[in-house]
Amino acid sequence: MPVYEYYCPANDRHVEVVHSMKETIHSWGELCRLANLDAGDVPQDSPVERLLFAVGVSTPQGDSALKNLGFTKLVKRDTGVYENVTRGDKEARYMNAGDNSTLPNLKGKIGD
């Protein structure tokens, strides 16, 4: 079932609830019953508005965005050879299997 966000102008509150698409919530009292909230001193028949918001969509990040976030992206170029496309200044461009000096500097990227 989808998650909906409602706004009550009478008390300036936002409330998220889960209900079927067939249901329609019109008042603060209905919303409080559905969300298991105490209505407080707000009149039960106070109108509420269902808010619309954009759906979150995950999109691939570019190499520079990944680098800024602290990620390492290796792209296979040949057998045992990977290009570090998010390398820092002191990191090797290519990582060769068996050559530890070409490994990415993960300690420099990982923080507490």
PLY file of the C-alpha trace (Angstrom):
ply
format ascii 1.0
element vertex 112
property float x
property float y
property float z
element edge 111
property int vertex1
property int vertex2
end_header
0.00 0.00 0.00
1.22 3.52 -0.73
2.36 6.09 1.81
0.51 9.42 1.78
1.40 12.69 3.44
-1.37 14.95 4.74
-1.26 18.52 5.99
-3.63 20.02 8.53
-3.77 23.84 8.31
-5.58 24.05 11.67
-2.51 22.88 13.59
0.20 23.19 10.90
1.12 19.48 11.14
2.26 17.02 8.48
1.35 13.35 8.99
2.33 10.31 6.90
-0.06 7.36 6.77
-0.42 4.15 4.81
-3.79 3.34 3.27
-5.26 1.93 0.09
-5.71 4.07 -2.99
-9.48 3.65 -2.66
-9.59 5.46 0.69
-9.94 9.22 0.93
-9.15 11.14 4.12
-11.00 14.45 4.55
-10.71 15.43 8.21
-8.21 15.65 11.05
-10.24 13.13 13.05
-10.11 10.53 10.25
-6.38 11.09 9.86
-5.72 10.73 13.59
-7.68 7.47 13.76
-5.76 6.06 10.81
-2.36 7.18 12.16
-3.16 6.28 15.80
-2.59 9.87 16.92
-4.26 11.91 19.64
-6.32 14.64 17.95
-5.53 17.04 20.77
-7.53 20.26 20.92
-7.93 20.49 17.11
-11.57 19.99 16.02
-12.16 16.52 14.56
-13.82 17.97 11.46
-10.87 20.23 10.53
-10.05 19.65 6.86
-6.77 18.07 5.78
-4.99 18.19 2.43
-3.22 15.29 0.78
0.17 16.51 -0.42
1.73 15.46 -3.68
5.45 14.92 -3.95
7.80 13.62 -6.59
8.65 9.95 -6.56
12.24 9.22 -5.60
14.14 7.77 -8.52
17.68 6.51 -8.24
19.86 7.62 -11.11
23.43 6.57 -11.82
26.05 8.96 -10.48
28.85 10.27 -12.67
32.46 9.49 -11.82
33.14 12.93 -10.34
30.04 12.72 -8.10
31.14 9.28 -6.88
34.63 10.63 -6.18
33.20 13.55 -4.18
31.13 11.10 -2.12
34.28 9.09 -1.30
33.61 6.07 -3.52
36.15 4.21 -5.60
35.07 3.03 -9.05
37.24 0.51 -10.89
36.62 -0.24 -14.57
38.05 -3.45 -16.05
40.38 -2.64 -18.94
42.21 -5.96 -19.48
42.82 -9.27 -17.72
43.95 -8.29 -14.23
44.03 -4.57 -15.10
41.48 -2.08 -13.73
41.32 1.68 -14.21
40.57 3.73 -11.10
38.30 6.38 -12.66
37.80 8.09 -9.27
41.47 8.25 -8.32
42.95 10.95 -6.16
46.17 12.85 -6.78
48.43 10.27 -5.17
46.69 7.13 -6.48
47.70 5.04 -9.47
45.51 5.31 -12.56
45.66 1.58 -13.24
45.44 -1.23 -10.72
47.31 -4.40 -11.65
46.52 -7.75 -10.08
49.29 -8.76 -7.68
50.85 -5.26 -7.46
49.87 -3.81 -4.06
51.42 -0.43 -4.87
48.62 0.18 -7.40
45.76 -0.45 -4.94
43.42 2.49 -4.22
44.10 4.45 -1.03
41.00 3.35 0.89
42.32 4.58 4.23
42.44 8.09 2.79
38.80 7.87 1.72
37.25 6.16 4.73
36.53 8.36 7.72
34.71 8.05 11.00
0 1
1 2
2 3
3 4
4 5
5 6
6 7
7 8
8 9
9 10
10 11
11 12
12 13
13 14
14 15
15 16
16 17
17 18
18 19
19 20
20 21
21 22
22 23
23 24
24 25
25 26
26 27
27 28
28 29
29 30
30 31
31 32
32 33
33 34
34 35
35 36
36 37
37 38
38 39
39 40
40 41
41 42
42 43
43 44
44 45
45 46
46 47
47 48
48 49
49 50
50 51
51 52
52 53
53 54
54 55
55 56
56 57
57 58
58 59
59 60
60 61
61 62
62 63
63 64
64 65
65 66
66 67
67 68
68 69
69 70
70 71
71 72
72 73
73 74
74 75
75 76
76 77
77 78
78 79
79 80
80 81
81 82
82 83
83 84
84 85
85 86
86 87
87 88
88 89
89 90
90 91
91 92
92 93
93 94
94 95
95 96
96 97
97 98
98 99
99 100
100 101
101 102
102 103
103 104
104 105
105 106
106 107
107 108
108 109
109 110
110 111
